[in-house]
Amino acid sequence: MKRILLVVIVILGFAVAWYFYGGHATPEGQPPLLSFSGEDVTPLKNAFNNSASSVRVLVMLSPT
């Protein structure tokens, strides 16, 4: 029983590591996501302000 539990834990560990650190591909025709961590957010601010006549939603997600 302990051996099966250990194997399941190891497999889950590899699955989680692959999910977070494995290669991620962007579908064709879709631009890749941008990461603004530590970067200048001026392009995002300008795009947000230029669309004043439409509904705008800015969602910031954090794992913590």
Phi and psi restraints in degrees (value plus and minus 20) as a CYANA .aco file:
   2 LYS   PHI     -85.0   -45.0
   2 LYS   PSI     -55.4   -15.4
   3 ARG   PHI     -87.3   -47.3
   3 ARG   PSI     -60.9   -20.9
   4 ILE   PHI     -84.8   -44.8
   4 ILE   PSI     -62.9   -22.9
   5 LEU   PHI     -81.8   -41.8
   5 LEU   PSI     -61.5   -21.5
   6 LEU   PHI     -83.5   -43.5
   6 LEU   PSI     -62.8   -22.8
   7 VAL   PHI     -83.3   -43.3
   7 VAL   PSI     -62.8   -22.8
   8 VAL   PHI     -83.0   -43.0
   8 VAL   PSI     -62.8   -22.8
   9 ILE   PHI     -83.7   -43.7
   9 ILE   PSI     -61.9   -21.9
  10 VAL   PHI     -85.0   -45.0
  10 VAL   PSI     -63.1   -23.1
  11 ILE   PHI     -84.1   -44.1
  11 ILE   PSI     -63.2   -23.2
  12 LEU   PHI     -82.8   -42.8
  12 LEU   PSI     -59.0   -19.0
  13 GLY   PHI     -81.3   -41.3
  13 GLY   PSI     -64.0   -24.0
  14 PHE   PHI     -85.7   -45.7
  14 PHE   PSI     -59.3   -19.3
  15 ALA   PHI     -83.9   -43.9
  15 ALA   PSI     -63.0   -23.0
  16 VAL   PHI     -85.8   -45.8
  16 VAL   PSI     -63.3   -23.3
  17 ALA   PHI     -82.9   -42.9
  17 ALA   PSI     -61.0   -21.0
  18 TRP   PHI     -86.4   -46.4
  18 TRP   PSI     -59.4   -19.4
  19 TYR   PHI     -82.4   -42.4
  19 TYR   PSI     -64.9   -24.9
  20 PHE   PHI    -105.9   -65.9
  20 PHE   PSI     -50.2   -10.2
  21 TYR   PHI    -136.8   -96.8
  21 TYR   PSI     -24.2    15.8
  22 GLY   PHI     -93.3   -53.3
  22 GLY   PSI     153.0   193.0
  23 GLY   PHI     -89.1   -49.1
  23 GLY   PSI     117.8   157.8
  24 HIS   PHI    -138.3   -98.3
  24 HIS   PSI     115.4   155.4
  25 ALA   PHI    -136.7   -96.7
  25 ALA   PSI     121.0   161.0
  26 THR   PHI    -109.8   -69.8
  26 THR   PSI     114.3   154.3
  27 PRO   PHI     -80.3   -40.3
  27 PRO   PSI     133.0   173.0
  28 GLU   PHI     -82.3   -42.3
  28 GLU   PSI     118.4   158.4
  29 GLY   PHI      68.8   108.8
  29 GLY   PSI     -29.4    10.6
  30 GLN   PHI    -127.6   -87.6
  30 GLN   PSI     107.6   147.6
  31 PRO   PHI     -89.1   -49.1
  31 PRO   PSI     128.3   168.3
  32 PRO   PHI     -86.1   -46.1
  32 PRO   PSI     133.5   173.5
  33 LEU   PHI     -88.1   -48.1
  33 LEU   PSI     129.3   169.3
  34 LEU   PHI    -121.3   -81.3
  34 LEU   PSI     125.4   165.4
  35 SER   PHI    -132.5   -92.5
  35 SER   PSI     101.3   141.3
  36 PHE   PHI    -119.5   -79.5
  36 PHE   PSI      -4.5    35.5
  37 SER   PHI     -91.9   -51.9
  37 SER   PSI      96.8   136.8
  38 GLY   PHI      57.1    97.1
  38 GLY   PSI     -13.4    26.6
  39 GLU   PHI    -130.3   -90.3
  39 GLU   PSI     151.6   191.6
  40 ASP   PHI     -95.8   -55.8
  40 ASP   PSI     109.6   149.6
  41 VAL   PHI    -117.5   -77.5
  41 VAL   PSI      -5.3    34.7
  42 THR   PHI     -79.0   -39.0
  42 THR   PSI     -63.7   -23.7
  43 PRO   PHI     -80.7   -40.7
  43 PRO   PSI     -59.2   -19.2
  44 LEU   PHI     -86.1   -46.1
  44 LEU   PSI     -62.7   -22.7
  45 LYS   PHI     -83.3   -43.3
  45 LYS   PSI     -63.1   -23.1
  46 ASN   PHI     -85.3   -45.3
  46 ASN   PSI     -63.1   -23.1
  47 ALA   PHI     -84.3   -44.3
  47 ALA   PSI     -58.8   -18.8
  48 PHE   PHI     -85.6   -45.6
  48 PHE   PSI     -65.8   -25.8
  49 ASN   PHI     -92.0   -52.0
  49 ASN   PSI     -49.0    -9.0
  50 ASN   PHI     -93.1   -53.1
  50 ASN   PSI     -36.2     3.8
  51 SER   PHI    -124.5   -84.5
  51 SER   PSI      25.2    65.2
  52 ALA   PHI     -87.0   -47.0
  52 ALA   PSI     -43.0    -3.0
  53 SER   PHI    -105.5   -65.5
  53 SER   PSI     -24.2    15.8
  54 SER   PHI    -138.5   -98.5
  54 SER   PSI     148.1   188.1
  55 VAL   PHI     -92.0   -52.0
  55 VAL   PSI     112.4   152.4
  56 ARG   PHI    -144.0  -104.0
  56 ARG   PSI     116.0   156.0
  57 VAL   PHI    -153.5  -113.5
  57 VAL   PSI     107.9   147.9
  58 LEU   PHI    -138.7   -98.7
  58 LEU   PSI      98.2   138.2
  59 VAL   PHI    -135.8   -95.8
  59 VAL   PSI     106.1   146.1
  60 MET   PHI    -135.7   -95.7
  60 MET   PSI     100.6   140.6
  61 LEU   PHI    -130.1   -90.1
  61 LEU   PSI     124.4   164.4
  62 SER   PHI    -157.7  -117.7
  62 SER   PSI     121.5   161.5
  63 PRO   PHI     -94.2   -54.2
  63 PRO   PSI     -25.6    14.4
